[in-house]
Amino acid sequence: MRALVDTVLAPLVAKDGGILQWVRRVDGVVEVSLSGACLGCPAQRDTADAVLLPAMRAVDPSVTSVRVVPRFLP
């Protein structure tokens, strides 16, 4: 799943100026962070539900949801 985020989904989000980073997976919930142009964007939930989740479920049907979480990088 992390490879999908890094190689397919992150470049897709980057086309709109956003930065998508893998955080972790806890059972069926995948946690990611969105920054760059996505930081504070009201469409974050829509991106997670309509773009990220279907792509992840296509690869692994056990993914139940995508949660956008804050990520503080050094």
PDB file of N, CA, C and O in Angstrom:
ATOM      1  N   MET A   1       0.820  -1.191   0.000  1.00  0.00           N
ATOM      2  CA  MET A   1       0.000   0.000   0.000  1.00  0.00           C
ATOM      3  C   MET A   1       0.869   1.262   0.000  1.00  0.00           C
ATOM      4  O   MET A   1       0.564   2.249  -0.670  1.00  0.00           O
ATOM      5  N   ARG A   2       1.943   1.199   0.761  1.00  0.00           N
ATOM      6  CA  ARG A   2       2.819   2.373   0.796  1.00  0.00           C
ATOM      7  C   ARG A   2       3.405   2.653  -0.585  1.00  0.00           C
ATOM      8  O   ARG A   2       3.569   3.811  -0.970  1.00  0.00           O
ATOM      9  N   ALA A   3       3.720   1.597  -1.328  1.00  0.00           N
ATOM     10  CA  ALA A   3       4.261   1.779  -2.678  1.00  0.00           C
ATOM     11  C   ALA A   3       3.244   2.470  -3.577  1.00  0.00           C
ATOM     12  O   ALA A   3       3.619   3.312  -4.393  1.00  0.00           O
ATOM     13  N   LEU A   4       1.970   2.131  -3.443  1.00  0.00           N
ATOM     14  CA  LEU A   4       0.920   2.791  -4.221  1.00  0.00           C
ATOM     15  C   LEU A   4       0.877   4.279  -3.898  1.00  0.00           C
ATOM     16  O   LEU A   4       0.783   5.113  -4.799  1.00  0.00           O
ATOM     17  N   VAL A   5       0.946   4.606  -2.626  1.00  0.00           N
ATOM     18  CA  VAL A   5       0.930   6.016  -2.212  1.00  0.00           C
ATOM     19  C   VAL A   5       2.147   6.739  -2.782  1.00  0.00           C
ATOM     20  O   VAL A   5       2.015   7.820  -3.356  1.00  0.00           O
ATOM     21  N   ASP A   6       3.319   6.152  -2.626  1.00  0.00           N
ATOM     22  CA  ASP A   6       4.555   6.817  -3.039  1.00  0.00           C
ATOM     23  C   ASP A   6       4.704   6.942  -4.550  1.00  0.00           C
ATOM     24  O   ASP A   6       5.174   7.967  -5.043  1.00  0.00           O
ATOM     25  N   THR A   7       4.310   5.908  -5.289  1.00  0.00           N
ATOM     26  CA  THR A   7       4.607   5.900  -6.719  1.00  0.00           C
ATOM     27  C   THR A   7       3.453   6.338  -7.616  1.00  0.00           C
ATOM     28  O   THR A   7       3.685   6.780  -8.741  1.00  0.00           O
ATOM     29  N   VAL A   8       2.215   6.222  -7.137  1.00  0.00           N
ATOM     30  CA  VAL A   8       1.069   6.558  -7.980  1.00  0.00           C
ATOM     31  C   VAL A   8       0.286   7.752  -7.426  1.00  0.00           C
ATOM     32  O   VAL A   8       0.068   8.735  -8.134  1.00  0.00           O
ATOM     33  N   LEU A   9      -0.133   7.664  -6.176  1.00  0.00           N
ATOM     34  CA  LEU A   9      -1.024   8.685  -5.624  1.00  0.00           C
ATOM     35  C   LEU A   9      -0.313   9.993  -5.304  1.00  0.00           C
ATOM     36  O   LEU A   9      -0.852  11.064  -5.583  1.00  0.00           O
ATOM     37  N   ALA A  10       0.879   9.933  -4.730  1.00  0.00           N
ATOM     38  CA  ALA A  10       1.607  11.168  -4.411  1.00  0.00           C
ATOM     39  C   ALA A  10       1.906  11.985  -5.668  1.00  0.00           C
ATOM     40  O   ALA A  10       1.708  13.199  -5.653  1.00  0.00           O
ATOM     41  N   PRO A  11       2.377  11.366  -6.759  1.00  0.00           N
ATOM     42  CA  PRO A  11       2.583  12.157  -7.981  1.00  0.00           C
ATOM     43  C   PRO A  11       1.283  12.748  -8.536  1.00  0.00           C
ATOM     44  O   PRO A  11       1.293  13.835  -9.114  1.00  0.00           O
ATOM     45  N   LEU A  12       0.182  12.045  -8.364  1.00  0.00           N
ATOM     46  CA  LEU A  12      -1.116  12.558  -8.810  1.00  0.00           C
ATOM     47  C   LEU A  12      -1.501  13.809  -8.019  1.00  0.00           C
ATOM     48  O   LEU A  12      -1.931  14.808  -8.596  1.00  0.00           O
ATOM     49  N   VAL A  13      -1.346  13.749  -6.702  1.00  0.00           N
ATOM     50  CA  VAL A  13      -1.651  14.897  -5.842  1.00  0.00           C
ATOM     51  C   VAL A  13      -0.683  16.047  -6.131  1.00  0.00           C
ATOM     52  O   VAL A  13      -1.065  17.216  -6.067  1.00  0.00           O
ATOM     53  N   ALA A  14       0.568  15.714  -6.447  1.00  0.00           N
ATOM     54  CA  ALA A  14       1.580  16.739  -6.720  1.00  0.00           C
ATOM     55  C   ALA A  14       1.253  17.562  -7.963  1.00  0.00           C
ATOM     56  O   ALA A  14       1.689  18.707  -8.081  1.00  0.00           O
ATOM     57  N   LYS A  15       0.490  16.988  -8.888  1.00  0.00           N
ATOM     58  CA  LYS A  15       0.106  17.741 -10.093  1.00  0.00           C
ATOM     59  C   LYS A  15      -0.710  18.986  -9.744  1.00  0.00           C
ATOM     60  O   LYS A  15      -0.737  19.953 -10.506  1.00  0.00           O
ATOM     61  N   ASP A  16      -1.371  18.956  -8.592  1.00  0.00           N
ATOM     62  CA  ASP A  16      -2.140  20.118  -8.136  1.00  0.00           C
ATOM     63  C   ASP A  16      -1.406  20.904  -7.056  1.00  0.00           C
ATOM     64  O   ASP A  16      -1.995  21.769  -6.407  1.00  0.00           O
ATOM     65  N   GLY A  17      -0.119  20.606  -6.861  1.00  0.00           N
ATOM     66  CA  GLY A  17       0.682  21.336  -5.887  1.00  0.00           C
ATOM     67  C   GLY A  17       0.630  20.778  -4.481  1.00  0.00           C
ATOM     68  O   GLY A  17       1.147  21.395  -3.550  1.00  0.00           O
ATOM     69  N   GLY A  18       0.014  19.622  -4.314  1.00  0.00           N
ATOM     70  CA  GLY A  18      -0.089  19.021  -2.989  1.00  0.00           C
ATOM     71  C   GLY A  18       1.027  18.032  -2.715  1.00  0.00           C
ATOM     72  O   GLY A  18       1.718  17.574  -3.625  1.00  0.00           O
ATOM     73  N   ILE A  19       1.184  17.719  -1.456  1.00  0.00           N
ATOM     74  CA  ILE A  19       2.165  16.727  -1.025  1.00  0.00           C
ATOM     75  C   ILE A  19       1.414  15.677  -0.210  1.00  0.00           C
ATOM     76  O   ILE A  19       0.802  15.984   0.813  1.00  0.00           O
ATOM     77  N   LEU A  20       1.473  14.445  -0.680  1.00  0.00           N
ATOM     78  CA  LEU A  20       0.839  13.319  -0.009  1.00  0.00           C
ATOM     79  C   LEU A  20       1.932  12.440   0.567  1.00  0.00           C
ATOM     80  O   LEU A  20       2.854  12.041  -0.145  1.00  0.00           O
ATOM     81  N   GLN A  21       1.833  12.137   1.852  1.00  0.00           N
ATOM     82  CA  GLN A  21       2.821  11.278   2.502  1.00  0.00           C
ATOM     83  C   GLN A  21       2.125  10.171   3.276  1.00  0.00           C
ATOM     84  O   GLN A  21       1.112  10.386   3.942  1.00  0.00           O
ATOM     85  N   TRP A  22       2.698   8.988   3.166  1.00  0.00           N
ATOM     86  CA  TRP A  22       2.267   7.828   3.939  1.00  0.00           C
ATOM     87  C   TRP A  22       2.593   8.079   5.404  1.00  0.00           C
ATOM     88  O   TRP A  22       3.678   8.566   5.720  1.00  0.00           O
ATOM     89  N   VAL A  23       1.671   7.756   6.298  1.00  0.00           N
ATOM     90  CA  VAL A  23       1.944   7.830   7.732  1.00  0.00           C
ATOM     91  C   VAL A  23       1.975   6.424   8.301  1.00  0.00           C
ATOM     92  O   VAL A  23       3.005   5.988   8.816  1.00  0.00           O
ATOM     93  N   ARG A  24       0.850   5.698   8.216  1.00  0.00           N
ATOM     94  CA  ARG A  24       0.820   4.324   8.720  1.00  0.00           C
ATOM     95  C   ARG A  24      -0.510   3.678   8.356  1.00  0.00           C
ATOM     96  O   ARG A  24      -1.434   4.327   7.865  1.00  0.00           O
ATOM     97  N   ARG A  25      -0.570   2.383   8.614  1.00  0.00           N
ATOM     98  CA  ARG A  25      -1.821   1.646   8.449  1.00  0.00           C
ATOM     99  C   ARG A  25      -2.131   0.960   9.764  1.00  0.00           C
ATOM    100  O   ARG A  25      -1.278   0.287  10.342  1.00  0.00           O
ATOM    101  N   VAL A  26      -3.353   1.134  10.232  1.00  0.00           N
ATOM    102  CA  VAL A  26      -3.828   0.488  11.445  1.00  0.00           C
ATOM    103  C   VAL A  26      -5.071  -0.298  11.049  1.00  0.00           C
ATOM    104  O   VAL A  26      -6.133   0.274  10.807  1.00  0.00           O
ATOM    105  N   ASP A  27      -4.924  -1.604  10.989  1.00  0.00           N
ATOM    106  CA  ASP A  27      -5.988  -2.484  10.515  1.00  0.00           C
ATOM    107  C   ASP A  27      -6.406  -2.027   9.115  1.00  0.00           C
ATOM    108  O   ASP A  27      -5.565  -1.977   8.218  1.00  0.00           O
ATOM    109  N   GLY A  28      -7.667  -1.695   8.910  1.00  0.00           N
ATOM    110  CA  GLY A  28      -8.127  -1.292   7.584  1.00  0.00           C
ATOM    111  C   GLY A  28      -8.042   0.192   7.312  1.00  0.00           C
ATOM    112  O   GLY A  28      -8.437   0.649   6.240  1.00  0.00           O
ATOM    113  N   VAL A  29      -7.533   0.948   8.261  1.00  0.00           N
ATOM    114  CA  VAL A  29      -7.467   2.410   8.121  1.00  0.00           C
ATOM    115  C   VAL A  29      -6.052   2.824   7.709  1.00  0.00           C
ATOM    116  O   VAL A  29      -5.072   2.521   8.390  1.00  0.00           O
ATOM    117  N   VAL A  30      -5.977   3.519   6.587  1.00  0.00           N
ATOM    118  CA  VAL A  30      -4.700   4.046   6.120  1.00  0.00           C
ATOM    119  C   VAL A  30      -4.645   5.517   6.505  1.00  0.00           C
ATOM    120  O   VAL A  30      -5.564   6.280   6.208  1.00  0.00           O
ATOM    121  N   GLU A  31      -3.569   5.907   7.164  1.00  0.00           N
ATOM    122  CA  GLU A  31      -3.373   7.303   7.555  1.00  0.00           C
ATOM    123  C   GLU A  31      -2.339   7.936   6.646  1.00  0.00           C
ATOM    124  O   GLU A  31      -1.264   7.382   6.417  1.00  0.00           O
ATOM    125  N   VAL A  32      -2.685   9.112   6.129  1.00  0.00           N
ATOM    126  CA  VAL A  32      -1.797   9.871   5.265  1.00  0.00           C
ATOM    127  C   VAL A  32      -1.797  11.321   5.725  1.00  0.00           C
ATOM    128  O   VAL A  32      -2.692  11.760   6.447  1.00  0.00           O
ATOM    129  N   SER A  33      -0.795  12.045   5.302  1.00  0.00           N
ATOM    130  CA  SER A  33      -0.801  13.482   5.548  1.00  0.00           C
ATOM    131  C   SER A  33      -0.849  14.196   4.206  1.00  0.00           C
ATOM    132  O   SER A  33      -0.294  13.719   3.216  1.00  0.00           O
ATOM    133  N   LEU A  34      -1.506  15.323   4.186  1.00  0.00           N
ATOM    134  CA  LEU A  34      -1.587  16.169   3.004  1.00  0.00           C
ATOM    135  C   LEU A  34      -1.039  17.543   3.371  1.00  0.00           C
ATOM    136  O   LEU A  34      -1.460  18.147   4.358  1.00  0.00           O
ATOM    137  N   SER A  35      -0.110  18.024   2.579  1.00  0.00           N
ATOM    138  CA  SER A  35       0.458  19.342   2.824  1.00  0.00           C
ATOM    139  C   SER A  35       0.658  20.030   1.478  1.00  0.00           C
ATOM    140  O   SER A  35       0.058  19.628   0.481  1.00  0.00           O
ATOM    141  N   GLY A  36       1.487  21.052   1.442  1.00  0.00           N
ATOM    142  CA  GLY A  36       1.633  21.827   0.216  1.00  0.00           C
ATOM    143  C   GLY A  36       0.329  22.556  -0.059  1.00  0.00           C
ATOM    144  O   GLY A  36      -0.256  23.147   0.849  1.00  0.00           O
ATOM    145  N   ALA A  37      -0.131  22.517  -1.304  1.00  0.00           N
ATOM    146  CA  ALA A  37      -1.377  23.185  -1.670  1.00  0.00           C
ATOM    147  C   ALA A  37      -2.582  22.566  -0.966  1.00  0.00           C
ATOM    148  O   ALA A  37      -3.637  23.194  -0.877  1.00  0.00           O
ATOM    149  N   CYS A  38      -2.435  21.342  -0.468  1.00  0.00           N
ATOM    150  CA  CYS A  38      -3.543  20.651   0.213  1.00  0.00           C
ATOM    151  C   CYS A  38      -3.704  21.091   1.669  1.00  0.00           C
ATOM    152  O   CYS A  38      -4.743  20.846   2.282  1.00  0.00           O
ATOM    153  N   LEU A  39      -2.691  21.732   2.213  1.00  0.00           N
ATOM    154  CA  LEU A  39      -2.725  22.126   3.611  1.00  0.00           C
ATOM    155  C   LEU A  39      -3.881  23.095   3.859  1.00  0.00           C
ATOM    156  O   LEU A  39      -3.915  24.193   3.304  1.00  0.00           O
ATOM    157  N   GLY A  40      -4.808  22.679   4.684  1.00  0.00           N
ATOM    158  CA  GLY A  40      -5.947  23.514   5.016  1.00  0.00           C
ATOM    159  C   GLY A  40      -7.036  23.552   3.954  1.00  0.00           C
ATOM    160  O   GLY A  40      -8.029  24.262   4.114  1.00  0.00           O
ATOM    161  N   CYS A  41      -6.870  22.813   2.894  1.00  0.00           N
ATOM    162  CA  CYS A  41      -7.870  22.811   1.815  1.00  0.00           C
ATOM    163  C   CYS A  41      -9.147  22.129   2.296  1.00  0.00           C
ATOM    164  O   CYS A  41      -9.081  21.051   2.888  1.00  0.00           O
ATOM    165  N   PRO A  42     -10.295  22.731   2.056  1.00  0.00           N
ATOM    166  CA  PRO A  42     -11.546  22.129   2.490  1.00  0.00           C
ATOM    167  C   PRO A  42     -11.898  20.849   1.725  1.00  0.00           C
ATOM    168  O   PRO A  42     -12.796  20.116   2.140  1.00  0.00           O
ATOM    169  N   ALA A  43     -11.213  20.573   0.627  1.00  0.00           N
ATOM    170  CA  ALA A  43     -11.496  19.374  -0.169  1.00  0.00           C
ATOM    171  C   ALA A  43     -10.648  18.167   0.242  1.00  0.00           C
ATOM    172  O   ALA A  43     -10.679  17.142  -0.438  1.00  0.00           O
ATOM    173  N   GLN A  44      -9.895  18.268   1.335  1.00  0.00           N
ATOM    174  CA  GLN A  44      -9.069  17.133   1.777  1.00  0.00           C
ATOM    175  C   GLN A  44      -9.898  15.868   1.954  1.00  0.00           C
ATOM    176  O   GLN A  44      -9.500  14.796   1.498  1.00  0.00           O
ATOM    177  N   ARG A  45     -11.033  15.984   2.604  1.00  0.00           N
ATOM    178  CA  ARG A  45     -11.889  14.813   2.843  1.00  0.00           C
ATOM    179  C   ARG A  45     -12.384  14.231   1.523  1.00  0.00           C
ATOM    180  O   ARG A  45     -12.445  13.012   1.362  1.00  0.00           O
ATOM    181  N   ASP A  46     -12.737  15.100   0.581  1.00  0.00           N
ATOM    182  CA  ASP A  46     -13.175  14.638  -0.735  1.00  0.00           C
ATOM    183  C   ASP A  46     -12.056  13.901  -1.463  1.00  0.00           C
ATOM    184  O   ASP A  46     -12.293  12.870  -2.092  1.00  0.00           O
ATOM    185  N   THR A  47     -10.846  14.426  -1.377  1.00  0.00           N
ATOM    186  CA  THR A  47      -9.695  13.764  -1.998  1.00  0.00           C
ATOM    187  C   THR A  47      -9.488  12.389  -1.383  1.00  0.00           C
ATOM    188  O   THR A  47      -9.259  11.414  -2.099  1.00  0.00           O
ATOM    189  N   ALA A  48      -9.566  12.307  -0.070  1.00  0.00           N
ATOM    190  CA  ALA A  48      -9.379  11.021   0.608  1.00  0.00           C
ATOM    191  C   ALA A  48     -10.464  10.025   0.210  1.00  0.00           C
ATOM    192  O   ALA A  48     -10.166   8.866  -0.080  1.00  0.00           O
ATOM    193  N   ASP A  49     -11.716  10.467   0.196  1.00  0.00           N
ATOM    194  CA  ASP A  49     -12.835   9.560  -0.064  1.00  0.00           C
ATOM    195  C   ASP A  49     -13.028   9.218  -1.537  1.00  0.00           C
ATOM    196  O   ASP A  49     -13.356   8.080  -1.873  1.00  0.00           O
ATOM    197  N   ALA A  50     -12.826  10.193  -2.412  1.00  0.00           N
ATOM    198  CA  ALA A  50     -13.151   9.986  -3.824  1.00  0.00           C
ATOM    199  C   ALA A  50     -11.961   9.593  -4.691  1.00  0.00           C
ATOM    200  O   ALA A  50     -12.143   9.047  -5.779  1.00  0.00           O
ATOM    201  N   VAL A  51     -10.749   9.863  -4.222  1.00  0.00           N
ATOM    202  CA  VAL A  51      -9.562   9.552  -5.026  1.00  0.00           C
ATOM    203  C   VAL A  51      -8.700   8.478  -4.356  1.00  0.00           C
ATOM    204  O   VAL A  51      -8.429   7.433  -4.947  1.00  0.00           O
ATOM    205  N   LEU A  52      -8.276   8.743  -3.127  1.00  0.00           N
ATOM    206  CA  LEU A  52      -7.341   7.838  -2.467  1.00  0.00           C
ATOM    207  C   LEU A  52      -7.976   6.500  -2.095  1.00  0.00           C
ATOM    208  O   LEU A  52      -7.413   5.445  -2.388  1.00  0.00           O
ATOM    209  N   LEU A  53      -9.134   6.536  -1.458  1.00  0.00           N
ATOM    210  CA  LEU A  53      -9.772   5.303  -0.996  1.00  0.00           C
ATOM    211  C   LEU A  53     -10.094   4.342  -2.138  1.00  0.00           C
ATOM    212  O   LEU A  53      -9.757   3.163  -2.023  1.00  0.00           O
ATOM    213  N   PRO A  54     -10.724   4.769  -3.230  1.00  0.00           N
ATOM    214  CA  PRO A  54     -11.003   3.816  -4.310  1.00  0.00           C
ATOM    215  C   PRO A  54      -9.733   3.193  -4.904  1.00  0.00           C
ATOM    216  O   PRO A  54      -9.716   2.007  -5.233  1.00  0.00           O
ATOM    217  N   ALA A  55      -8.678   3.991  -5.038  1.00  0.00           N
ATOM    218  CA  ALA A  55      -7.421   3.452  -5.576  1.00  0.00           C
ATOM    219  C   ALA A  55      -6.826   2.417  -4.629  1.00  0.00           C
ATOM    220  O   ALA A  55      -6.334   1.376  -5.065  1.00  0.00           O
ATOM    221  N   MET A  56      -6.873   2.706  -3.336  1.00  0.00           N
ATOM    222  CA  MET A  56      -6.333   1.766  -2.354  1.00  0.00           C
ATOM    223  C   MET A  56      -7.169   0.490  -2.288  1.00  0.00           C
ATOM    224  O   MET A  56      -6.621  -0.607  -2.185  1.00  0.00           O
ATOM    225  N   ARG A  57      -8.483   0.630  -2.347  1.00  0.00           N
ATOM    226  CA  ARG A  57      -9.360  -0.545  -2.310  1.00  0.00           C
ATOM    227  C   ARG A  57      -9.192  -1.415  -3.550  1.00  0.00           C
ATOM    228  O   ARG A  57      -9.364  -2.632  -3.484  1.00  0.00           O
ATOM    229  N   ALA A  58      -8.856  -0.799  -4.679  1.00  0.00           N
ATOM    230  CA  ALA A  58      -8.627  -1.577  -5.902  1.00  0.00           C
ATOM    231  C   ALA A  58      -7.425  -2.503  -5.742  1.00  0.00           C
ATOM    232  O   ALA A  58      -7.387  -3.593  -6.313  1.00  0.00           O
ATOM    233  N   VAL A  59      -6.448  -2.058  -4.962  1.00  0.00           N
ATOM    234  CA  VAL A  59      -5.250  -2.856  -4.715  1.00  0.00           C
ATOM    235  C   VAL A  59      -5.460  -3.803  -3.542  1.00  0.00           C
ATOM    236  O   VAL A  59      -4.988  -4.940  -3.561  1.00  0.00           O
ATOM    237  N   ASP A  60      -6.172  -3.329  -2.515  1.00  0.00           N
ATOM    238  CA  ASP A  60      -6.385  -4.127  -1.299  1.00  0.00           C
ATOM    239  C   ASP A  60      -7.783  -3.849  -0.751  1.00  0.00           C
ATOM    240  O   ASP A  60      -7.998  -2.838  -0.082  1.00  0.00           O
ATOM    241  N   PRO A  61      -8.733  -4.739  -1.030  1.00  0.00           N
ATOM    242  CA  PRO A  61     -10.113  -4.527  -0.591  1.00  0.00           C
ATOM    243  C   PRO A  61     -10.306  -4.461   0.930  1.00  0.00           C
ATOM    244  O   PRO A  61     -11.381  -4.078   1.394  1.00  0.00           O
ATOM    245  N   SER A  62      -9.292  -4.825   1.705  1.00  0.00           N
ATOM    246  CA  SER A  62      -9.426  -4.763   3.164  1.00  0.00           C
ATOM    247  C   SER A  62      -9.279  -3.338   3.703  1.00  0.00           C
ATOM    248  O   SER A  62      -9.518  -3.106   4.888  1.00  0.00           O
ATOM    249  N   VAL A  63      -8.893  -2.386   2.862  1.00  0.00           N
ATOM    250  CA  VAL A  63      -8.812  -0.981   3.290  1.00  0.00           C
ATOM    251  C   VAL A  63     -10.242  -0.472   3.475  1.00  0.00           C
ATOM    252  O   VAL A  63     -11.051  -0.512   2.549  1.00  0.00           O
ATOM    253  N   THR A  64     -10.538   0.004   4.682  1.00  0.00           N
ATOM    254  CA  THR A  64     -11.888   0.463   4.988  1.00  0.00           C
ATOM    255  C   THR A  64     -12.039   1.981   4.917  1.00  0.00           C
ATOM    256  O   THR A  64     -13.120   2.488   4.619  1.00  0.00           O
ATOM    257  N   SER A  65     -10.950   2.705   5.191  1.00  0.00           N
ATOM    258  CA  SER A  65     -11.025   4.160   5.122  1.00  0.00           C
ATOM    259  C   SER A  65      -9.631   4.770   5.040  1.00  0.00           C
ATOM    260  O   SER A  65      -8.623   4.122   5.323  1.00  0.00           O
ATOM    261  N   VAL A  66      -9.612   6.031   4.648  1.00  0.00           N
ATOM    262  CA  VAL A  66      -8.376   6.813   4.608  1.00  0.00           C
ATOM    263  C   VAL A  66      -8.577   7.984   5.548  1.00  0.00           C
ATOM    264  O   VAL A  66      -9.557   8.720   5.436  1.00  0.00           O
ATOM    265  N   ARG A  67      -7.660   8.152   6.464  1.00  0.00           N
ATOM    266  CA  ARG A  67      -7.726   9.247   7.435  1.00  0.00           C
ATOM    267  C   ARG A  67      -6.579  10.213   7.159  1.00  0.00           C
ATOM    268  O   ARG A  67      -5.419   9.809   7.072  1.00  0.00           O
ATOM    269  N   VAL A  68      -6.917  11.488   7.022  1.00  0.00           N
ATOM    270  CA  VAL A  68      -5.890  12.526   6.857  1.00  0.00           C
ATOM    271  C   VAL A  68      -5.511  13.004   8.243  1.00  0.00           C
ATOM    272  O   VAL A  68      -6.356  13.456   9.017  1.00  0.00           O
ATOM    273  N   VAL A  69      -4.216  12.896   8.546  1.00  0.00           N
ATOM    274  CA  VAL A  69      -3.712  13.268   9.869  1.00  0.00           C
ATOM    275  C   VAL A  69      -2.601  14.295   9.708  1.00  0.00           C
ATOM    276  O   VAL A  69      -1.947  14.341   8.666  1.00  0.00           O
ATOM    277  N   PRO A  70      -2.379  15.123  10.731  1.00  0.00           N
ATOM    278  CA  PRO A  70      -1.259  16.062  10.659  1.00  0.00           C
ATOM    279  C   PRO A  70       0.066  15.313  10.755  1.00  0.00           C
ATOM    280  O   PRO A  70       0.176  14.300  11.447  1.00  0.00           O
ATOM    281  N   ARG A  71       1.034  15.814  10.071  1.00  0.00           N
ATOM    282  CA  ARG A  71       2.359  15.191  10.114  1.00  0.00           C
ATOM    283  C   ARG A  71       3.376  16.302  10.253  1.00  0.00           C
ATOM    284  O   ARG A  71       3.418  17.223   9.438  1.00  0.00           O
ATOM    285  N   PHE A  72       4.180  16.217  11.267  1.00  0.00           N
ATOM    286  CA  PHE A  72       5.203  17.228  11.493  1.00  0.00           C
ATOM    287  C   PHE A  72       6.553  16.616  11.132  1.00  0.00           C
ATOM    288  O   PHE A  72       7.035  15.695  11.791  1.00  0.00           O
ATOM    289  N   LEU A  73       7.138  17.143  10.083  1.00  0.00           N
ATOM    290  CA  LEU A  73       8.421  16.626   9.605  1.00  0.00           C
ATOM    291  C   LEU A  73       9.537  17.540  10.050  1.00  0.00           C
ATOM    292  O   LEU A  73       9.358  18.754  10.150  1.00  0.00           O
ATOM    293  N   PRO A  74      10.685  16.959  10.317  1.00  0.00           N
ATOM    294  CA  PRO A  74      11.831  17.805  10.714  1.00  0.00           C
ATOM    295  C   PRO A  74      12.296  18.692   9.597  1.00  0.00           C
ATOM    296  O   PRO A  74      13.244  19.458   9.770  1.00  0.00           O
TER     297      PRO A  74
END
